[in-house]
Amino acid sequence: MLPDSTADAVARHHRWLRPHFWDEATNDLGSRIQSFVVRTPRTTVLIDTCVGNDKNREGSALWHMRRGSFLDDLAAAGVRPEDVDVVVCTHLHVDHVGWNTRLVDGHWVPTFPRATYVIPGEEWEYWRHEKDDCIADSVVPIVEAGRATLVDARHTIDPWLGFEPSPGHTPGHVCVRLRTKAGEAVFSGDLMHRVVQVAEPQWSSRFCYDGKHAALTRRGFIERHADTGTLVLAAHFPRPGYIVRENGGHRFQPA
């Protein structure tokens, strides 16, 4: 995932990576694929939609024609598809848009029938020209159904929730900031893939469109949020937490 990393360099951070951000079963950095639900006084928002079911993903045995429990899990959290007002796509990679649609009578239809799907316009302009299965089955049907709204990278969803540009991983990647009286939170998408990148922001993932740009964006984010008490919820981190300064560098502190 992080081509510039080494086992020895990661091991230097074991003191704080373990146990919260480490999978002992695989003896590797912990990773998840997850969505987030945000309820503001006005809006029920779903941020990113994971992998999806019934989709042709021949490059991944775990994802190919998947029959996962996403909608049941969402219901267990108290949210039915018809309850969602807004679906946010931080970017249009396969593991962030899959449940945008579901298969009904042989056709891909919006999973969340009332929702507006909010997509960064620059992201769509890039991906619309790519021959990609996930765009064809998880994004194009949303656009064709008239459910997509293309916005700029500083779009405001409601008084509590809005976009912030964070390009590099993809051309139009955005973070989503939540502002409350109790403090702020940022849903950072794939700005960072593994928790160790908080300490080693120069390590970009092998899936980054522009690794150098992604590293600059990541470093700026880390510096800006260190010791601020802002809760960071990254799509692939095992748990949310806070960026803190330590010994001239940074680490991630679990919430």
Phi, psi and omega in degrees: 000321183242088189299333182273356180279164171226158179299321180295319180293321176295319183300333178298340183254006182303328183306321181254341176289327182260139005265351194291332187238025183230141174257107182295329182297325180255353183053049182211171176302135180291147179212146177223164168237120189210156173253165175230139174254131176237127174249112172263173178302343182246334199220138168259119189240136172249122183257112182065152189230023171060217196264321181092163179253156170067020187253144182285103179231066188298339179282352182222114181297327181289331186259340187292123180050043185298146174233069184268175188255026186308310184293325175294319178296321179295319178297322179296334176274002175091020183233121172265157180308321182286351178278342188279126178271322185222132168252125180258131172253107178295330173193178192248037174280159190304324184269015178235352184234000191300319181271012168304325183230161172221159185273121178228117179051042176081007181234146176275120182235157178302129179292326185250094197293334180266347193283147163269128178267114186262120187232130174302128185300321180295326179294314179296318181299326177287310189281338184296340182264358182269143175273087188227130183301319186290329176291319182294322186257347186239348181238309181304318179298330177292316179296314182294333178278358180074020182265350183270140171239120180269129188227169175276173190284002175238029182298140175258124179278312174202183185299346184253344194223131180202164181277154169222132182294139176212062187288162177133303175300314166225166185299325185243022182303138177230154165261164179236122182257134175250127179245124179225168177296334181276351182139188184241154174223151176232125172269108196263006176055231180253026172304323173226137180261325181231146188299330182299340179293343173297322179272336183232068186293346179286347178275107175264157182283162179288352179261003182285133178297317179223094186300321180294317179294318179300319180295319177295317178298316182295314181300316179297320179298314181297313179299318185291330187256355182297132176061025179262349185078009177285125179285127180251123180241099182267145187301329187245002176285144179297334178202158178285168179182203188229142174275126181231151176274144178201125175051044178080001178229208182222155171215172180250129182252124184295144177287000000 
